[in-house]
Amino acid sequence: MNRRTYDVDEVRQQARVLGEQSKLASTMHAMNYRQRFTDLLALFRRDEPLALLADVLNAHPGPDTDAKSYYAKACQGPAPALPADRYTRMALVFHVISAVMLRESKVDFHYLCTCGFPGPSLGHKVEAFRTGVLEPFLEDLRGLFADVAKTLPATGTVDLYEAYVAHLGAS
């Protein structure tokens, strides 16, 4: 488990960096998805506040956040709609992106897009994934940090794990 207590200035700085990096992830397309996903997941490994969020997302229980189940359903027809709950939605997309990047998971991104998303070409299908799955995840991520930032004291420290749990509705 990563450290939980952060200086409020660290959290504000992380929110700023995340805003910049999420814009880069938004430029994902069929040819550069691997690099964009690598960069995004590197943020979750490199930056401690995001590594802590990754721990929270990985701890989300239930079949609604299983990447392989989502992949199997998407490959049989239209991809399932994302869950309405922000915590479940973020955990699912985080797990899908992580599974795409793990070769042993056998989740093929192009196949996922080809079978599960509408469009006349792979480029259109990847764009449908980007706008229907990745963008909502990035908006949730920015929204989570904005919500946390609103509740930060002017100075001092904050238990970021507890802040994530409170704003995600996790228990």
C-alpha positions in Angstrom: 0.0 0.0 0.0 1.3 3.5 -0.8 1.5 6.2 1.7 -1.9 7.8 2.5 -1.1 11.2 3.9 -0.1 14.0 1.5 0.6 17.7 1.8 -2.3 19.7 0.2 0.1 21.4 -2.2 1.2 17.9 -3.5 -2.5 17.0 -4.2 -3.1 20.4 -6.0 0.1 19.8 -8.0 -1.0 16.3 -8.9 -4.4 17.6 -10.0 -2.7 20.1 -12.4 -0.4 17.4 -13.8 -3.3 15.0 -14.2 -5.2 17.6 -16.2 -2.3 18.1 -18.6 -1.6 14.3 -19.0 -5.3 13.5 -19.5 -5.4 15.8 -22.5 -2.6 13.8 -24.0 -4.4 10.5 -23.4 -7.4 12.1 -25.2 -5.5 12.1 -28.4 -5.5 8.3 -28.5 -6.3 6.6 -31.9 -5.8 3.3 -33.6 -2.1 3.7 -34.3 -0.9 5.2 -31.0 -3.2 3.6 -28.4 -0.4 1.5 -26.9 1.7 4.6 -26.3 -1.1 6.6 -24.8 -2.2 3.7 -22.5 1.4 3.1 -21.5 1.8 6.8 -20.6 -1.5 6.8 -18.7 -0.6 3.6 -16.7 2.9 5.0 -16.1 1.2 7.9 -14.3 -0.6 5.5 -12.1 2.7 3.8 -11.2 5.0 6.8 -11.0 2.9 9.4 -9.2 2.2 8.4 -5.6 -1.3 10.0 -5.4 -2.4 8.2 -8.5 -0.7 4.9 -7.4 -2.9 5.2 -4.3 -5.9 5.7 -6.5 -4.9 2.6 -8.5 -4.9 0.7 -5.3 -8.4 1.9 -4.6 -9.6 1.0 -8.1 -8.0 -2.4 -8.0 -9.7 -3.1 -4.7 -13.2 -2.6 -6.2 -15.0 -5.9 -5.9 -17.5 -7.5 -8.1 -18.2 -8.7 -11.6 -19.0 -5.3 -12.9 -15.3 -4.3 -12.9 -13.9 -7.5 -14.5 -12.0 -6.6 -17.7 -12.2 -10.1 -19.2 -15.9 -10.2 -18.7 -16.4 -6.8 -20.3 -14.1 -8.0 -23.2 -16.1 -11.2 -23.7 -19.4 -9.3 -23.8 -18.0 -6.7 -26.1 -16.7 -9.3 -28.5 -20.1 -10.9 -28.8 -21.8 -7.7 -29.9 -22.1 -4.1 -28.9 -19.9 -3.3 -25.9 -21.9 -3.1 -22.7 -22.8 0.3 -21.4 -20.5 1.7 -18.7 -21.8 1.4 -15.2 -23.6 4.5 -13.9 -21.7 4.5 -10.6 -18.5 6.5 -10.9 -16.4 4.2 -8.7 -17.5 1.1 -10.7 -17.1 2.9 -14.0 -13.6 4.1 -13.2 -12.5 0.7 -11.9 -13.9 -1.1 -15.0 -12.1 1.2 -17.5 -8.9 1.2 -15.4 -9.0 -2.7 -15.5 -9.7 -2.8 -19.2 -6.8 -0.4 -20.1 -4.5 -2.4 -17.8 -5.7 -5.7 -19.4 -5.0 -4.4 -22.9 -1.4 -3.6 -21.9 -0.8 -7.0 -20.3 0.0 -9.5 -23.0 -0.9 -12.5 -20.8 -4.4 -11.2 -20.3 -5.2 -11.9 -24.0 -7.4 -8.8 -24.3 -6.8 -7.5 -27.8 -7.6 -3.9 -28.1 -8.3 -3.8 -31.9 -10.5 -6.9 -31.6 -12.4 -5.4 -28.7 -13.0 -2.2 -30.8 -13.8 -4.2 -34.0 -16.5 -6.3 -32.3 -17.8 -4.0 -29.7 -18.0 -0.5 -31.1 -19.8 0.9 -34.1 -18.2 2.3 -37.2 -17.3 1.5 -40.8 -13.5 1.2 -40.1 -11.1 0.4 -37.3 -10.3 4.1 -36.9 -14.0 4.9 -36.4 -14.4 2.0 -34.0 -11.4 3.1 -31.9 -12.8 6.6 -31.9 -16.1 5.2 -30.6 -14.1 3.5 -27.8 -12.2 6.7 -27.1 -15.4 8.9 -26.8 -17.5 6.2 -25.1 -15.1 4.7 -22.7 -11.8 6.5 -22.4 -13.2 10.1 -22.3 -15.7 9.3 -19.5 -12.9 7.7 -17.5 -10.7 10.8 -18.0 -13.5 13.1 -17.1 -14.2 11.0 -14.0 -10.5 11.2 -13.1 -10.4 15.0 -13.4 -13.7 15.3 -11.6 -12.5 13.1 -8.7 -9.4 15.3 -8.3 -11.5 18.5 -8.6 -13.9 17.1 -5.9 -11.0 16.2 -3.6 -9.4 19.6 -4.2 -12.6 21.4 -3.2 -12.5 19.8 0.2 -8.8 20.4 0.9 -7.9 22.6 3.8 -5.8 25.7 3.0 -2.7 24.1 4.4 -1.6 21.0 6.2 -2.0 17.4 5.2 -4.8 15.2 4.0 -5.5 11.4 4.1 -5.8 11.0 0.4 -7.1 7.4 0.7 -10.0 8.5 2.8 -10.7 11.4 0.4 -10.8 9.0 -2.6 -13.1 6.6 -0.7 -15.4 9.5 0.4 -15.7 11.0 -3.1 -16.0 7.6 -4.9 -18.6 6.3 -2.5 -16.4 3.3 -1.8 -16.4 1.5 1.5 
